[in-house]
Amino acid sequence: MPKSERKCLFTPGPLNTSDAVRQSMLLDKGSREPAFIQSVKNVRQNILKITDLDPDGLYTVVPMQGSGTFSIEAAIGTFTAKNAKLLILVNGAYGRRMVSIAEHLDIDVQSLEFEETEAICPLKVAAHLKLYPDISLVATVHCETTTGIMNPLEKLGAVTAAADALFMVDAMSSFGGIKIDFSKCRIDCLVSSANKCLESVPGLGFVIAKKTLLQSAQGQARSLSFDLHAQWQGLENSGQFRFTPPTHVILALEKALETLTQEGGIEARSERYHNNRRILLSGMTRLGFRPVIEDSLQSPVIATFHQPEDPRFEFTPFYQWLAERNLIIYPGKVSRIDSFRIGTIGDLQAQDFHHLLESIEKYLKLTGFDLPLKN
Amino acid sequence: MPKSERKCLFTPGPLNTSDAVRQSMLLDKGSREPAFIQSVKNVRQNILKITDLDPDGLYTVVPMQGSGTFSIEAAIGTFTAKNAKLLILVNGAYGRRMVSIAEHLDIDVQSLEFEETEAICPLKVAAHLKLYPDISLVATVHCETTTGIMNPLEKLGAVTAAADALFMVDAMSSFGGIKIDFSKCRIDCLVSSANKCLESVPGLGFVIAKKTLLQSAQGQARSLSFDLHAQWQGLENSGQFRFTPPTHVILALEKALETLTQEGGIEARSERYHNNRRILLSGMTRLGFRPVIEDSLQSPVIATFHQPEDPRFEFTPFYQWLAERNLIIYPGKVSRIDSFRIGTIGDLQAQDFHHLLESIEKYLKLTGFDLPLKN
């Protein structure tokens, strides 16, 4: 692809993938061919390997077609036993989405709500679980993409385990970009997608679950398509998906996992994302933009900025001017604050952020703002 | 791609796509970018156009991420009203799958079963609907990929309409390859996939539904992910998917629809598939293979052959020998007959079938069979 056509997607996904990842989609493969079955096996094993999990150990990977939300729905629908009570911890839109999924599935669900600019508090979760000892499953988002805030997985896992409940983690936008210790965090299942920090194309999610959890979930799913137990059994028995898999998308993910290993694993990728974030935040602060989330809670995935208070600043022309220069930023999603977001994941390097910052500065000067912006 | 790497997928999908279709996946696009929103709009409109349906008319297209089965589940779960009774007509595995979907969703479902080698009989359906006047939705498979048999859509639509029930069609493997008259067939909704006769890559299904049906289905879905009403509203309001779409897969489908139009529309494609089928069936018959489905019921999508009765013939080495030569055929799925299948759809031309037939003849001679095979 000519350089000029490359768009920089400063978004939480779909995001930039490498040429090698996209080129791996140039081959048609039959879904029941041995060569494709091997690709599926590689994907399942390499997701465990990059996480330092033993493929013969406690956990296994169950991929699921569709968007990441589909895998979240599959996990909630498969792992919540009939008549079980589910608690969802909410500090943003993705927590609320899990509540909506559970309500659609007619599951007995409670939500514990926090401010969107505040991390979920383990002490409050522990207190809630004392009040409702019949809660058997607790679900949380790791990095709330609404703001980019990080929730304290290890402490939340500890209070959940202490209450004898299962711990489900939506790590959609963090998995692959932030190291997660499954054992320390007491994770029973974690859901993510090919199309975030693994830097592959969208169209596939996956669940990393304890094999014992999958075994116990036979017949529990509220859906044929989203039955993770049946999906797992199909893959174990024949190596094949039950229903047509997105073959090209899976070949891309196979390549993306190789690329991640070549980069030096999750630690190296995390360092690159942290570096992207440092450049972005210091540059934006210098221009006078204010981040919404305090620094200690900020993930290296996406950053949210207040809209400048100056009424002459409008998001749409700002977005469009940047988009015309192949720089795609992201609208805000925080309920009560006018904000916008800039993602720091994907196949993006330091120079992409320097280029973005220079362009933002140029836009502000062209449109007559004094820098730094007044807030 | 070097010619030698090209595999011929004589399967019901994933199947062969053109170089142009695959190359359209080489671009990363943001899912909320105006350019991508335009691609989604093109896909939705062009699906109607190739079907001779007016984009401003009765029907609309709702795409859904994942495999075709996901779209079937979405249609059943969205369009079956609470407490409504659903009848599914079954003459193969895909009809049975719809029954399983409805059972998982706790829907009041009946099935009317026919032999797998027999088309669904409209008279029997009419009689059943007289017995159960409270059935409000009838679902059938158009071309049962189990065998390749065609069901009589127009007559089934007529008896369903006469019973004042809604008519839902699973046209997964026929849409785009066989002309379907929505008005004559009295279709309320039809489900298909990008990855069959539209000759695009897997990862997206879609539902063509009456707008009035969608309007009446608000709040009915048993799932957040598979809520076709909400998916439709999202697309109408912002042009965007509610949840991350498989952007590359959608760009491929946009190109595949252009290609279909360039080929001369569904009629021209249907003619190519019929020609593929004629070459295949006459060649296989000449070698002594017997088709399972009588000729008048046989679709141009996939053909099922009896395994030769000679006990020396085994499917696995036959399959493997062909696969080593990049010719991928398909195992059988008929319950009570040992059979195998050869697909005639996808980016396959007459010469691919001549090449396949020569290879099969060569294999049979090499392994010591006298031709034609004795049956």
Interface residues (C-beta under 8 A of the other chain):
Chain A: M1 E5 K7 L9 T11 G13 P14 L15 N16 T17 D19 R22 Q23 M25 L26 L27 D28 K29 G30 S31 R32 E33 P34 Q65 G66 S67 G68 T69 F70 E73 R97 S100 I101 H104 L105 S193 N195 V201 P202 G203 A221 R222 S223 L224 S225 F226 D227 F241 F243 T244 P245 P246 T247 H248 V249 A252 A323 I328 Y330 P331
Chain B: M1 E5 K7 L9 T11 G13 P14 L15 N16 T17 D19 R22 Q23 M25 L26 L27 D28 K29 G30 S31 R32 E33 P34 Q65 G66 S67 G68 T69 F70 E73 R97 S100 I101 H104 L105 S193 N195 V201 P202 G203 A221 R222 S223 L224 S225 F226 D227 F241 F243 T244 P245 P246 T247 H248 V249 A252 A323 I328 Y330 P331
